[in-house]
Structures are given as C-alpha cells and as structure tokens.
Amino acid sequence: MPLSEKLRTALETILPEDGLVESEELLHPYECDGLTAKRSLPLAVALPATREQVREVIRLCHAENLPLVPRGAGTGLSGGAQPVEDGLVLSLARLNRILEINPDNLSARVEPGVRNLAISEAVNRYGLYYAPDPSSQIACTIGGNVAENSGGVHCLKYGLTVHNILGLRIITAEGDELELGSDALDSPGYDLMALMTGSEGLLGIITEITVRLLPRPPVAQVIMAAFDSVEQAGRTVGAILRAGIIPAGLEMMDNLSLRAADDFVQAGYPRDAAAILLCELDGTQAEVDETVAAVQEIMAANHCTSQRISGSDAERQQLWAGRKAAFPAVGRISPDYYCMDGTIPRHQLPQVLGRLEQMSRDYGLRVANVFHAGDGNLHPLVLYDANKPGELEKAEKFGGDILSLCVDVGGTITGEHGVGSEKIDQMCVQFQALELSQFHAIKEAFDPKGLLNPGKAIPTLHRCAELGAMHVHNGQLPFPELERF
C-alpha cells in the first residue's frame, strides 16, 4: 500500500530533496537487518539529515498514527529494524557527525549515525579510544549500539555500551526532546539513560550520544591457547577469573569456527585444536608481564596443548581479526546460518557446551560456537540450508531450544543482540506475567499510542498464553487487570 498523498506531501516538506524512498526497488535494502530470514517492506523510508527533521517526522507520525521503525546501519541480528508493512522506516544514517571531542573530560558528543570504529579513529590522536567493540564495529553505528546495548570482545573488563556512555538526547514518541545523563559520572533522579540503553527503539529515538573515552593502555598482549576439548577450555575460563584476573578480553572458538576464521583471514590458529581461548591482558608493562605469566600457568595446569603470545601489536590485531571475522567466515562454509545470542553463568559453560553438542546431533545441524567466554555470552551459529524444505524452521526451533537452555541454567535469552522480533516468544520463557506487564507499562508511559517499533521486544501476555507459557483460565489471564496487555 503506498503512502497517501497527504503523508507524502508532508514528508517531502520536512525531508531533504532525496530524503524519501518509496519505490519498491529502493525499499528492498531496508526490508530486514542482519536477521535476513525475516523480511517485510515498509510504506516508505525517511532519511532525515538533521535532528530537527527527525523531530518533525516523529511529530507527523504521532499526529497521523503512523507506526515508525528506527534504523541505524542495519547490522543488528535480532530483527530489531525489521519494518512493519503499514509503517515508516526512520533511517538515522545521515546523522553521522562527531560534534565535539573533549579530551580533558574523556568524552565525545556524536550523532547516532557515527560508526563505532570512527569514534576511536577520531580520538586516537589524543591517545584515547571508545572501548565497546562489536565485531561489526567497522559498519555498525553508535545509535544502534545504544539501542541494543552492544558489547564486544573487550566488554569483560570495560563493560557494555551502558557502561560507556554519559548522556543521551532523545526525541519522544510525541516529538518532545529529552536530555538524559550528564557529563559528570552521576546525575540525580531515576536512571532513565540506563533504561533507554537497550530499549530497542521502543521508548524514544536517539539523536545524540555523549560517549565515555578511555586512555589507550600502554601495553596489550594476547595469549592464544589450544585445547583438546571445548569443555576443558570452558573450565580454564573459570580458573582464570577465580584467580582474580580480569582480562581485557577472553574469547573462545570451537574447531569449526576457528577453521573457518583461519581460512578467511589467515590468523594462524591451530587448526587441529578442539577449541582455542584468546586472552588479552593490558596495562603497564609490569602488570602485563605479571598477568601473562599467571595466565600461562593456569592454562598449562588446565591441560592446554599449546600456547602462543603476540609479539607485536600487529600480531595481536591479527589474532583478534580471526575472532572478529568469525560470523562472515562461517558464512563461507554454509549456505545459511542462524546466529544465536544467549548468556549463561560462567560456571555452567562446560555443561552447556556438552548439551549444545548433543542438541546438534539430535537436530542433525552443525553448530559453530563463538563465545564471549569471560562474561558467559554465547554465540552459537546454527548452520543450515534454506533451500532445503523445513531446514529454516528446524534451525529456528534449535535456536529456541538453545535460549531455553540458557534460561534453565540461570542465564538470559540475550547478551547483546537484543530481542527484536527474533526472540520475542522466548521472552515468555524468561519472564512471568507481572514482569511483562511492567515492561508494557513502561512502554505505555513513553509511547501511549504504541507507534515506536511496534511488535518488537515485548510479547503480549496473550501471545505467551497461546504458546502455553502462561496459564489461562476460562479465557482470562492470571490477573484480570493485566488483560489489556
């Protein structure tokens, strides 16, 4: 269904000359994000170039009851930017300026369309960097990182996005502007900035972010250790952390993923290993020397079969290049793959890895495992062929079982990719009726008409009841006052 003439005229008045996309051919690049199995075309795509244009588009959508789906670079993996067919996609890609760098305050103000890596490149001359580094950092935008609360290989020591931002400027569903947080380390009142981080575009549209910058550590080295089993590598992760050592990064790859990555970027991984750990230590030279020696002892005591230490920054970057390229690398060995994202308590890692191996055999689908092992964030990649009838559905069911397993062992259904449209049914497994009703109440407070990114992240209680995850008696939910949800 095309836009009405009234809406088209109003949008053309607000947006730049080339800022409205309507033709079906040009809409197809916006039909999905990185979750390509779920696709739909919007009515149109708006491409504002200024914060004022964003605000006017939002006000128009509110006045016309037009659903609005915000979009950054489209690298998300949970369907968070999947369009709705009766709505508008609001692309923030053109808001891509670094507005201010304040090296004295260790901060920078940026627009949401600035690429993650571009921040570190811009502040490098001050000896600073932005710590969160998702594998897609060369392309993903900081606005999307805030919306999904993204992490990266260095989040174990330096935190997720929520730990590395100082302030947000957002526009509400009604077109009002709010400033959250401050340049100081704390601000009074409710922590609405933390609420907004990870809210997946449901509560407001982010138009400016103040990020926290860190001094680059003087020394950083990576230890790569090989193991004969993924369970042994998992136990080594726990041993390192129990020793009181917090690495800058602690990542695990199994044989299937490390071989694919090594073929792709020639990282120099031991191809016969059942699993490898990549452990980065940073700090002063004395600190790094001491912790490297301690970690090497722990790895040897846990029966690693080989160790290699980066001898230069170029070698360190090359070892990380394989890990960061794991997702596209796996795409070279399978027609399709389904990337999962769940989090478990670290001590459960060996047991969960064993269960994943059994589930892989049961489903008859290979799994390439890539983990932010230090913080228990799993990224199993389920390999399948969408051209074979039923394989996509089987892969999705396998993925749902993986997330249920995460919950069963005390974890969560997402670590950094968000819920989006992909995991919305698993929210019924993670949360009970009263908890979900609180989420809906927050959504209603910020967006009374429910126009911002509808159908994402929070399932209705009725949907949970349909799935059998919530008890219904005589057609009613457990608490009649929650019926509207």
RODO-2510 file (C-alpha; in nm, 4 decimals, decimal comma):
residues 485
     n   res          X          Y          Z
     1     m     0,0000     0,0000     0,0000
     2     p     0,1545     0,3363    -0,0999
     3     l     0,1702     0,6459     0,1146
     4     s    -0,1307     0,8726     0,0992
     5     e    -0,0830     1,1938    -0,0947
     6     k    -0,1254     1,3875     0,2301
     7     l     0,1554     1,1988     0,4065
     8     r     0,3832     1,2131     0,1036
     9     t     0,3444     1,5891     0,0757
    10     a     0,4054     1,6383     0,4488
    11     l     0,7176     1,4202     0,4480
    12     e     0,8580     1,5867     0,1360
    13     t     0,8137     1,9221     0,3076
    14     i     1,0153     1,8032     0,6104
    15     l     1,2905     1,5975     0,4463
    16     p     1,5774     1,6818     0,2087
    17     e     1,5118     1,6534    -0,1636
    18     d     1,6325     1,2909    -0,1770
    19     g     1,5149     1,2059     0,1748
    20     l     1,2041     0,9997     0,0970
    21     v     1,2262     0,6496    -0,0530
    22     e     0,9092     0,4907    -0,1892
    23     s     0,9841     0,2778    -0,4947
    24     e     0,9752    -0,0960    -0,4263
    25     e     1,3181    -0,1477    -0,5795
    26     l     1,4794     0,1064    -0,3462
    27     l     1,2873    -0,0193    -0,0427
    28     h     1,4310    -0,3726    -0,0644
    29     p     1,7642    -0,2817     0,1054
    30     y     1,5576    -0,1846     0,4116
    31     e     1,3403    -0,4995     0,4244
    32     c     1,5477    -0,6608     0,7017
    33     d     1,8519    -0,6159     0,9198
    34     g     2,1169    -0,8837     0,9775
    35     l     1,8388    -1,1327     1,0552
    36     t     1,7679    -1,1957     0,6881
    37     a     1,5152    -1,4742     0,7495
    38     k     1,2549    -1,2134     0,8479
    39     r     1,1672    -0,9608     0,5763
    40     s     0,8941    -0,7088     0,5033
    41     l     0,8659    -0,3845     0,3061
    42     p     0,7616    -0,0583     0,4730
    43     l     0,5396     0,2057     0,3164
    44     a     0,8452     0,4282     0,2795
    45     v     1,1835     0,5185     0,4261
    46     a     1,2575     0,8647     0,5663
    47     l     1,6194     0,9833     0,5547
    48     p     1,6441     1,2994     0,7653
    49     a     1,9735     1,4852     0,7785
    50     t     1,9223     1,6881     1,0986
    51     r     1,7828     1,6432     1,4472
    52     e     1,5094     1,8956     1,3670
    53     q     1,3962     1,6881     1,0692
    54     v     1,3870     1,3767     1,2874
    55     r     1,1657     1,5573     1,5372
    56     e     0,9247     1,6776     1,2687
    57     v     0,8955     1,3283     1,1167
    58     i     0,8163     1,1842     1,4602
    59     r     0,5551     1,4530     1,5277
    60     l     0,3922     1,3827     1,1924
    61     c     0,3805     1,0084     1,2606
    62     h     0,2271     1,0716     1,6013
    63     a    -0,0384     1,3017     1,4569
    64     e    -0,1217     1,0535     1,1781
    65     n    -0,0956     0,7365     1,3938
    66     l     0,1741     0,6047     1,1599
    67     p     0,3991     0,3279     1,3029
    68     l     0,7687     0,4190     1,2980
    69     v     1,0676     0,1817     1,2936
    70     p     1,4090     0,3421     1,3637
    71     r     1,7100     0,2048     1,1766
    72     g     2,0850     0,2577     1,2001
    73     a     2,3262     0,0640     0,9794
    74     g     2,1061    -0,2456     0,9718
    75     t     2,3766    -0,4723     1,1183
    76     g     2,1545    -0,5906     1,4057
    77     l     2,0944    -0,9644     1,4313
    78     s     1,7564    -0,9897     1,6051
    79     g     1,5154    -0,8250     1,3619
    80     g     1,5044    -0,5037     1,5642
    81     a     1,4956    -0,2913     1,2475
    82     q     1,2528    -0,5140     1,0565
    83     p     0,9913    -0,2846     0,9007
    84     v     0,6196    -0,3034     0,9592
    85     e     0,4200    -0,3062     0,6370
    86     d     0,1859    -0,0231     0,7375
    87     g     0,4611     0,1977     0,8751
    88     l     0,7619     0,4156     0,8025
    89     v     1,1292     0,3327     0,8472
    90     l     1,3223     0,6224     1,0009
    91     s     1,6851     0,5899     0,8944
    92     l     1,9343     0,7808     1,1098
    93     a     2,2305     0,7027     0,8847
    94     r     2,2738     1,0645     0,7694
    95     l     2,3129     1,1939     1,1244
    96     n     2,6786     1,0953     1,1179
    97     r     2,8746     1,3858     1,2625
    98     i     3,1167     1,3850     1,5537
    99     l     3,0005     1,7046     1,7209
   100     e     3,2650     1,7513     1,9901
   101     i     3,5703     1,5797     2,1313
   102     n     3,6610     1,6752     2,4882
   103     p     3,9913     1,5038     2,5757
   104     d     4,0047     1,6731     2,9170
   105     n     3,6672     1,5290     3,0158
   106     l     3,7423     1,1991     2,8365
   107     s     3,4232     1,2277     2,6324
   108     a     3,2862     1,2921     2,2858
   109     r     2,9436     1,4013     2,1598
   110     v     2,8327     1,2210     1,8467
   111     e     2,5247     1,1755     1,6330
   112     p     2,3645     0,8291     1,6165
   113     g     2,4819     0,7518     1,2621
   114     v     2,8522     0,7701     1,3521
   115     r     3,0201     0,4326     1,3065
   116     n     3,1532     0,2689     1,6215
   117     l     3,5102     0,2432     1,4911
   118     a     3,5066     0,6028     1,3633
   119     i     3,4960     0,7300     1,7218
   120     s     3,8220     0,5570     1,8138
   121     e     3,9804     0,6690     1,4866
   122     a     3,8835     1,0315     1,5563
   123     v     4,0193     1,0382     1,9120
   124     n     4,3315     0,8309     1,8504
   125     r     4,5447     1,1460     1,8200
   126     y     4,4687     1,2153     2,1877
   127     g     4,5766     0,8669     2,2944
   128     l     4,2120     0,7784     2,3632
   129     y     3,9591     0,5233     2,2348
   130     y     3,5998     0,4071     2,2752
   131     a     3,6060     0,0682     2,4466
   132     p     3,2973    -0,1279     2,3267
   133     d     3,3981    -0,3028     2,0049
   134     p     3,1290    -0,5220     1,8485
   135     s     3,2581    -0,7450     1,5703
   136     s     3,0621    -0,5264     1,3272
   137     q     3,2283    -0,2076     1,4578
   138     i     3,3597    -0,1122     1,1143
   139     a     2,9972    -0,0692     0,9994
   140     c     2,7600    -0,0566     1,2993
   141     t     2,6511     0,2808     1,4329
   142     i     2,6665     0,4118     1,7856
   143     g     2,2922     0,4805     1,7903
   144     g     2,2253     0,1142     1,7158
   145     n     2,4800     0,0153     1,9798
   146     v     2,2853     0,2147     2,2389
   147     a     1,9521     0,0722     2,1221
   148     e     2,0809    -0,2854     2,1622
   149     n     2,3306    -0,2256     2,4469
   150     s     2,6044    -0,3835     2,2371
   151     g     2,9240    -0,5291     2,3757
   152     g     3,2252    -0,6766     2,2008
   153     v     3,5361    -0,8757     2,2750
   154     h     3,6583    -0,6240     2,5351
   155     c     3,3340    -0,5902     2,7321
   156     l     3,4550    -0,8256     3,0086
   157     k     3,6876    -0,5610     3,1526
   158     y     3,5480    -0,2401     3,0063
   159     g     3,1749    -0,3041     3,0022
   160     l     2,8858    -0,2873     2,7587
   161     t     2,7566     0,0266     2,5894
   162     v     2,5572     0,1222     2,9010
   163     h     2,8828     0,1463     3,0977
   164     n     3,0494     0,3669     2,8363
   165     i     2,8030     0,6486     2,7735
   166     l     2,7493     0,9626     2,9780
   167     g     2,4477     1,1235     2,8162
   168     l     2,1722     1,0842     2,5587
   169     r     1,9500     1,3231     2,3731
   170     i     1,6273     1,1559     2,2633
   171     i     1,3015     1,2538     2,0963
   172     t     0,9897     1,1003     2,2453
   173     a     0,7050     0,9420     2,0505
   174     e     0,5193     1,2747     2,0725
   175     g     0,8136     1,4747     1,9380
   176     d     0,9454     1,6210     2,2620
   177     e     1,3188     1,6359     2,3278
   178     l     1,4748     1,4942     2,6447
   179     e     1,8322     1,5108     2,7705
   180     l     1,9347     1,2207     2,9926
   181     g     2,2540     1,1769     3,1942
   182     s     2,5270     1,4398     3,2217
   183     d     2,8967     1,4964     3,1617
   184     a     2,9537     1,4065     3,5266
   185     l     2,9828     1,0487     3,6476
   186     d     2,6361     1,0591     3,8028
   187     s     2,3173     1,2616     3,7821
   188     p     2,0134     1,2926     4,0119
   189     g     1,6775     1,1237     3,9630
   190     y     1,5844     0,7949     3,8022
   191     d     1,8492     0,6461     3,5759
   192     l     1,6469     0,6915     3,2577
   193     m     1,9622     0,6786     3,0468
   194     a     2,0175     0,3167     3,1508
   195     l     1,6502     0,2449     3,0797
   196     m     1,6851     0,3901     2,7317
   197     t     2,0017     0,1886     2,6630
   198     g     1,8933    -0,1465     2,5269
   199     s     1,5313    -0,0326     2,4760
   200     e     1,5464    -0,1266     2,1049
   201     g     1,3746     0,1872     1,9756
   202     l     1,0557     0,1249     2,1740
   203     l     1,0797     0,4271     2,4066
   204     g     1,2313     0,7079     2,2008
   205     i     1,4556     0,8000     1,9089
   206     i     1,8197     0,8705     1,9967
   207     t     1,9613     1,1783     1,8255
   208     e     2,2828     1,2414     2,0195
   209     i     2,5134     1,0395     2,2430
   210     t     2,7906     1,1505     2,4775
   211     v     3,0354     0,8622     2,4989
   212     r     3,2988     0,7940     2,7598
   213     l     3,6563     0,7717     2,6278
   214     l     3,9448     0,5814     2,7833
   215     p     4,3218     0,6254     2,7592
   216     r     4,4782     0,3589     2,5433
   217     p     4,6637     0,1114     2,7663
   218     p     5,0401     0,1358     2,7143
   219     v     5,0802    -0,2389     2,6615
   220     a     4,8457    -0,5150     2,5462
   221     q     4,9247    -0,8776     2,4677
   222     v     4,7143    -1,1748     2,3619
   223     i     4,7706    -1,5338     2,4688
   224     m     4,6222    -1,7926     2,2360
   225     a     4,5840    -2,1363     2,3943
   226     a     4,4679    -2,4580     2,2266
   227     f     4,2691    -2,7357     2,3959
   228     d     4,1653    -3,0902     2,3138
   229     s     3,8037    -3,0269     2,4213
   230     v     3,5673    -2,7319     2,4437
   231     e     3,4765    -2,8371     2,7977
   232     q     3,8409    -2,8062     2,9067
   233     a     3,8632    -2,4610     2,7509
   234     g     3,5447    -2,3682     2,9376
   235     r     3,6898    -2,4828     3,2691
   236     t     4,0005    -2,2746     3,2014
   237     v     3,7877    -1,9617     3,1675
   238     g     3,6536    -2,0166     3,5188
   239     a     4,0012    -2,0841     3,6554
   240     i     4,1390    -1,7559     3,5170
   241     l     3,8582    -1,5495     3,6674
   242     r     3,8700    -1,7322     4,0028
   243     a     4,2347    -1,6299     4,0251
   244     g     4,1206    -1,2679     4,0388
   245     i     4,2449    -1,1870     3,6885
   246     i     4,0118    -0,9758     3,4725
   247     p     4,1408    -0,9910     3,1155
   248     a     4,0616    -0,7144     2,8688
   249     g     3,9108    -0,9890     2,6540
   250     l     3,8558    -1,3623     2,6980
   251     e     3,7072    -1,5354     2,3931
   252     m     3,6528    -1,8959     2,2890
   253     m     3,6131    -2,0561     1,9453
   254     d     3,5493    -2,4222     1,8678
   255     n     3,7138    -2,6167     1,5869
   256     l     3,4521    -2,5457     1,3236
   257     s     3,4554    -2,1691     1,3809
   258     l     3,8331    -2,1361     1,4212
   259     r     3,8999    -2,3276     1,0980
   260     a     3,6521    -2,1120     0,9081
   261     a     3,8060    -1,7930     1,0506
   262     d     4,1597    -1,9087     0,9778
   263     d     4,0686    -1,9863     0,6176
   264     f     3,9167    -1,6400     0,5875
   265     v     4,1857    -1,4157     0,7417
   266     q     4,4876    -1,6469     0,7933
   267     a     4,5003    -1,5674     1,1644
   268     g     4,7437    -1,8504     1,2394
   269     y     4,5082    -2,0538     1,4575
   270     p     4,5998    -2,4174     1,5433
   271     r     4,3612    -2,5945     1,3081
   272     d     4,3660    -2,9297     1,4863
   273     a     4,2556    -2,7831     1,8230
   274     a     3,9088    -2,8704     1,9518
   275     a     3,8897    -2,5152     2,0895
   276     i     4,1046    -2,2096     2,1441
   277     l     4,0988    -1,9332     2,4010
   278     l     4,2094    -1,5790     2,3181
   279     c     4,3022    -1,3952     2,6371
   280     e     4,4129    -1,0320     2,6195
   281     l     4,5916    -0,8665     2,9121
   282     d     4,6564    -0,4925     2,9152
   283     g     4,8057    -0,2268     3,1419
   284     t     5,1599    -0,1209     3,2203
   285     q     5,4459    -0,3434     3,1080
   286     a     5,4972    -0,4722     3,4624
   287     e     5,1260    -0,5530     3,5041
   288     v     5,1082    -0,7318     3,1712
   289     d     5,4243    -0,9337     3,2347
   290     e     5,2896    -1,0488     3,5705
   291     t     4,9397    -1,1401     3,4499
   292     v     5,0637    -1,3086     3,1308
   293     a     5,2843    -1,5367     3,3405
   294     a     4,9951    -1,6136     3,5783
   295     v     4,7526    -1,6912     3,2956
   296     q     5,0072    -1,9129     3,1222
   297     e     5,0420    -2,1172     3,4422
   298     i     4,6646    -2,1519     3,4729
   299     m     4,6310    -2,2596     3,1102
   300     a     4,9078    -2,5178     3,1489
   301     a     4,7513    -2,6512     3,4697
   302     n     4,4255    -2,6950     3,2765
   303     h     4,5954    -2,9061     3,0096
   304     c     4,6170    -2,6682     2,7156
   305     t     4,8079    -2,8342     2,4318
   306     s     4,9878    -2,5219     2,3066
   307     q     5,0271    -2,1519     2,3775
   308     r     5,1267    -1,8529     2,1675
   309     i     5,1819    -1,4946     2,2840
   310     s     5,1534    -1,1982     2,0497
   311     g     5,4945    -1,0413     1,9956
   312     s     5,3737    -0,7164     1,8414
   313     d     5,0596    -0,5079     1,8161
   314     a     5,0172    -0,6219     1,4556
   315     e     5,0243    -0,9856     1,5676
   316     r     4,7765    -0,9099     1,8460
   317     q     4,5406    -0,7491     1,5962
   318     q     4,5763    -1,0467     1,3625
   319     l     4,4787    -1,2898     1,6370
   320     w     4,1699    -1,0805     1,7082
   321     a     4,0939    -1,0450     1,3358
   322     g     4,0015    -1,4119     1,3139
   323     r     3,7633    -1,3869     1,6085
   324     k     3,6014    -1,0674     1,4815
   325     a     3,5590    -1,2175     1,1365
   326     a     3,4040    -1,5389     1,2681
   327     f     3,0485    -1,4583     1,1568
   328     p     3,1282    -1,3772     0,7917
   329     a     3,3841    -1,6595     0,7890
   330     v     3,1216    -1,9164     0,8849
   331     g     2,9086    -1,7802     0,6012
   332     r     3,1683    -1,9237     0,3619
   333     i     3,1146    -2,2835     0,4807
   334     s     2,7353    -2,2969     0,4881
   335     p     2,4611    -2,1626     0,2591
   336     d     2,2927    -2,0084     0,5636
   337     y     2,3457    -1,9807     0,9371
   338     y     2,1335    -1,8714     1,2292
   339     c     2,3272    -1,6643     1,4826
   340     m     2,2078    -1,7075     1,8390
   341     d     2,2825    -1,4861     2,1387
   342     g     2,2297    -1,6002     2,4951
   343     t     2,4071    -1,5612     2,8280
   344     i     2,4773    -1,8172     3,0987
   345     p     2,6529    -1,8169     3,4371
   346     r     3,0201    -1,8774     3,3628
   347     h     3,0438    -2,1870     3,5801
   348     q     2,7814    -2,3518     3,3581
   349     l     2,9922    -2,3153     3,0438
   350     p     3,1323    -2,6729     3,0292
   351     q     2,7907    -2,8294     3,0917
   352     v     2,6145    -2,6079     2,8346
   353     l     2,8799    -2,6805     2,5736
   354     g     2,8192    -3,0518     2,6225
   355     r     2,4436    -3,0032     2,5852
   356     l     2,4917    -2,7994     2,2669
   357     e     2,6955    -3,0801     2,1160
   358     q     2,4175    -3,3300     2,1939
   359     m     2,1490    -3,0952     2,0589
   360     s     2,3478    -3,0549     1,7375
   361     r     2,3438    -3,4316     1,6896
   362     d     1,9739    -3,4540     1,7733
   363     y     1,8794    -3,1882     1,5180
   364     g     2,1276    -3,3039     1,2555
   365     l     2,2587    -2,9475     1,2160
   366     r     2,6166    -2,8371     1,2660
   367     v     2,6945    -2,5613     1,5170
   368     a     2,9958    -2,3303     1,5096
   369     n     3,0493    -2,1931     1,8591
   370     v     3,1918    -1,8461     1,9210
   371     f     3,1745    -1,7158     2,2770
   372     h     3,2442    -1,4051     2,4791
   373     a     3,3510    -1,6702     2,7258
   374     g     3,4593    -1,4339     3,0019
   375     d     3,1098    -1,2975     3,0586
   376     g     2,9165    -1,6082     2,9566
   377     n     2,7773    -1,4598     2,6332
   378     l     2,7250    -1,7410     2,3808
   379     h     2,7005    -1,7021     2,0036
   380     p     2,6245    -2,0478     1,8629
   381     l     2,5923    -2,0338     1,4841
   382     v     2,3459    -2,2960     1,3633
   383     l     2,4356    -2,3979     1,0063
   384     y     2,1528    -2,4845     0,7663
   385     d     2,0395    -2,4600     0,4042
   386     a     1,7267    -2,2510     0,3475
   387     n     1,6841    -2,4141     0,0072
   388     k     1,6034    -2,7443     0,1794
   389     p     1,2373    -2,7553     0,2852
   390     g     1,1963    -2,7358     0,6611
   391     e     1,5611    -2,6574     0,7460
   392     l     1,4990    -2,2925     0,8365
   393     e     1,2159    -2,3943     1,0690
   394     k     1,4371    -2,6642     1,2212
   395     a     1,7201    -2,4139     1,2748
   396     e     1,4810    -2,1679     1,4412
   397     k     1,3476    -2,4372     1,6724
   398     f     1,7045    -2,5386     1,7559
   399     g     1,7795    -2,1740     1,8346
   400     g     1,4757    -2,1510     2,0609
   401     d     1,5904    -2,4605     2,2487
   402     i     1,9341    -2,3047     2,2960
   403     l     1,7752    -1,9970     2,4532
   404     s     1,5534    -2,2105     2,6766
   405     l     1,8665    -2,3948     2,7886
   406     c     2,0270    -2,0623     2,8799
   407     v     1,7273    -1,9749     3,0978
   408     d     1,7209    -2,3220     3,2541
   409     v     2,0785    -2,2848     3,3814
   410     g     2,0150    -1,9372     3,5250
   411     g     2,1029    -1,7221     3,2237
   412     t     1,9160    -1,4972     2,9819
   413     i     1,7920    -1,5099     2,6230
   414     t     2,0175    -1,2297     2,5019
   415     g     2,3506    -1,0796     2,5918
   416     e     2,3917    -0,8001     2,3393
   417     h     2,1905    -0,8645     2,0207
   418     g     1,8573    -0,7664     2,1723
   419     v     1,5179    -0,9345     2,1446
   420     g     1,3697    -0,7658     1,8385
   421     s     1,1267    -0,9866     1,6511
   422     e     1,3543    -1,2912     1,6713
   423     k     1,3359    -1,3764     2,0426
   424     i     1,0002    -1,2270     2,1307
   425     d     0,8467    -1,5688     2,2018
   426     q     1,1405    -1,6619     2,4276
   427     m     1,0570    -1,3575     2,6405
   428     c     0,7598    -1,5669     2,7545
   429     v     1,0084    -1,8249     2,8837
   430     q     1,2279    -1,5657     3,0554
   431     f     0,9601    -1,3570     3,2294
   432     q     0,6306    -1,4014     3,4131
   433     a     0,3055    -1,2102     3,3607
   434     l     0,3668    -0,9400     3,6227
   435     e     0,7176    -0,8733     3,4929
   436     l     0,5999    -0,8436     3,1340
   437     s     0,3166    -0,6169     3,2421
   438     q     0,5714    -0,3794     3,3954
   439     f     0,7578    -0,3684     3,0634
   440     h     0,4315    -0,2837     2,8874
   441     a     0,3568    -0,0134     3,1454
   442     i     0,6942     0,1498     3,0793
   443     k     0,6329     0,1311     2,7040
   444     e     0,2892     0,2892     2,7549
   445     a     0,4354     0,5713     2,9639
   446     f     0,6830     0,6673     2,6897
   447     d     0,4720     0,5777     2,3848
   448     p     0,0973     0,5780     2,4675
   449     k    -0,0062     0,5065     2,1074
   450     g     0,2440     0,2227     2,0656
   451     l     0,3849     0,3645     1,7410
   452     l     0,7592     0,3210     1,8031
   453     n     0,8941    -0,0099     1,6697
   454     p     0,5686    -0,1987     1,7289
   455     g     0,5698    -0,5742     1,7723
   456     k     0,9296    -0,5917     1,8943
   457     a     1,0977    -0,6974     2,2188
   458     i     0,7944    -0,7357     2,4482
   459     p     0,5314    -1,0041     2,3775
   460     t     0,1717    -0,9560     2,4758
   461     l     0,0553    -1,1732     2,7620
   462     h    -0,1997    -1,3244     2,5281
   463     r     0,0811    -1,4343     2,2958
   464     c     0,2580    -1,6014     2,5880
   465     a    -0,0675    -1,7759     2,6765
   466     e    -0,1015    -1,9006     2,3172
   467     l     0,2457    -2,0516     2,3442
   468     g     0,1483    -2,2300     2,6644
   469     a     0,3970    -2,0277     2,8664
   470     m     0,1286    -1,8634     3,0792
   471     h    -0,1768    -2,0098     3,2460
   472     v    -0,5181    -1,9030     3,1178
   473     h    -0,8414    -1,9970     3,2987
   474     n    -1,1765    -1,9579     3,1235
   475     g    -1,0152    -1,7309     2,8655
   476     q    -0,8640    -1,4990     3,1281
   477     l    -0,5041    -1,4333     3,2233
   478     p    -0,3977    -1,4893     3,5889
   479     f    -0,4665    -1,1261     3,6773
   480     p    -0,7716    -0,9660     3,5110
   481     e    -0,6182    -0,6191     3,5494
   482     l    -0,3470    -0,7263     3,3037
   483     e    -0,5918    -0,8168     3,0260
   484     r    -0,5076    -0,5046     2,8232
   485     f    -0,1549    -0,6386     2,7770
***
